[in-house]
């Protein structure tokens, strides 16, 4: 199965975590060169490569001789400012002998939530790939604050994969893949080689442990896999320090954990709505509305809304949940939170009487509604 799936791959996003890139003495130059040599071989075989890298903060800490954790945001941002330049220099020097150029791209969440900037970034990445350059992407830690942070580079990599519509994501990490229980605590833990769907059970077996130098634990990697596979892209978690790991993966060997892509997947704009925008509020919908959205691809009308939470304005993203709390969809809302409170449960014909105006029949039009709920329906 793996070999057949990988035969269709041309554009690959590779995410490398801090625990892979660093050792006791800062950046592990031997591991980095080893991975670069493997990536260069893939490129010579005709693959287009996008690299999402961690390691800036860890590199900066080592340069300053800091051994303990950084406690404040300014300290982390300062360390990133010092470490990012060195990280890029190391990559540039490693790829240089192969005749491969690299390009640095630093992003914050706001770069992707703005649709125009999102498209500009996609155009830039596409051009770099056409030129044969490897884009090396990292979060812009020096300026990122909580409101515009991706959270971790697993999430960043998932968003970039969806943005550039890669054919495969490989997340190189410090573990062999996803286990059925925490392997550091349970000797009988078994590696899960294949995940057909990221279910609640799969999310439960992923632990929240983070490494000493990284932010993202296995939970974040599984959630990233859920986002990526929902858009029709296969996802592999594999051991980054294992020599020859990329060659083995593309040879079809059963390395790490493979997450299969969803059969029906989101189109580009709805993918952006579902997985890039941060919902500003929440709508609770009744069973009739849920069925209409999931099974019939209908818009969300005022009559199907039971409750609303949060503060949002027209045009914001909101998440839609059923009465049991299960997420059904994410969409761009046509009315503000205050307006929705006044019209929820009403027929469309009653909206103008209550609000004094009726800009839309739908609270969320189906063209602006990304279904991510049960039954694996992606519309």
CORHU-V349013 format. One record per backbone hydrogen bond with DSSP energy under -0.5 kcal/mol. CO is the residue of the C=O (numbers start at 0). NH is the residue of the N-H. Records with the same first field share a line. If there is no record, write none. Layout:
CO=NH, NH
This chain:
0=4
1=5
2=6
4=7
5=8
9=11, 47
10=166, 167
11=13, 49
12=14, 169
13=51
14=16, 171
15=53
16=19, 20
17=21
20=27
22=25
25=22
26=28
27=31
28=32
29=33
30=34
31=35
32=36
33=37
34=38
35=39
36=40
37=41
38=42
39=43
40=44
41=46
42=45
47=11
48=134
49=13, 51
50=52, 136
51=15
54=58
55=59
56=60
57=61
58=62
59=63
60=64, 65
61=64
64=66
68=70
71=75
72=76
73=77
74=78
75=79
76=80
77=81
78=82
79=83
80=84
81=85
82=86
83=87
84=88
85=89
86=90
87=91
88=92
89=93
90=94
91=95
92=96
94=97, 99
95=98
100=133
102=135
104=137
106=139
107=110, 111
108=111, 112
109=113
112=114
113=117
114=118
115=119
116=120
117=121
118=122
119=123
120=124
121=125
122=126
123=127
124=128
125=129
126=130
127=132
128=131
132=134
133=102
134=50, 136
135=104
136=52
137=106
138=140
139=142, 143
144=147
145=148
147=108
151=155
152=156
153=157
154=158
155=159
156=160
157=161
158=162
159=163
160=164, 165
166=233
167=12
168=170, 235
169=14, 171
170=172, 237
171=16
172=239
177=191
181=184, 185
185=188
189=179
190=192
192=257
194=259
196=198
198=202
199=203
200=204
201=205
206=218
208=217
214=216
216=220
217=221
218=222
219=223
220=224
221=225
222=226
223=227
224=228
225=229
226=230
227=230, 232
228=231, 261
229=265
233=168
234=258
235=170, 237
236=256
237=172, 239
238=241
240=242
241=244
243=247
244=248
245=249
246=250
247=252
248=251
252=254
256=236, 258
257=194, 259
258=234
266=270
267=271
268=272
269=273
270=274
271=275, 276
276=278
279=310
280=318
281=308
282=284, 320
283=305, 306
285=289
286=290
287=291
288=292
289=293
290=294, 295
291=295, 297
292=296
298=300
299=362, 363
300=303
301=304, 344
303=285
306=283
308=281
309=311
311=336
312=315
315=332
316=279, 280
317=330
318=282
319=327, 328
320=284
321=324
325=321
327=371, 372
328=319
329=369
330=317, 332
332=314
335=339
336=340
337=341
338=342
339=343
342=345
346=349
347=350
349=353
350=354
351=355
360=301
362=333
363=299
364=367
365=368
367=331, 369
368=370
369=329
372=375
373=376
376=378
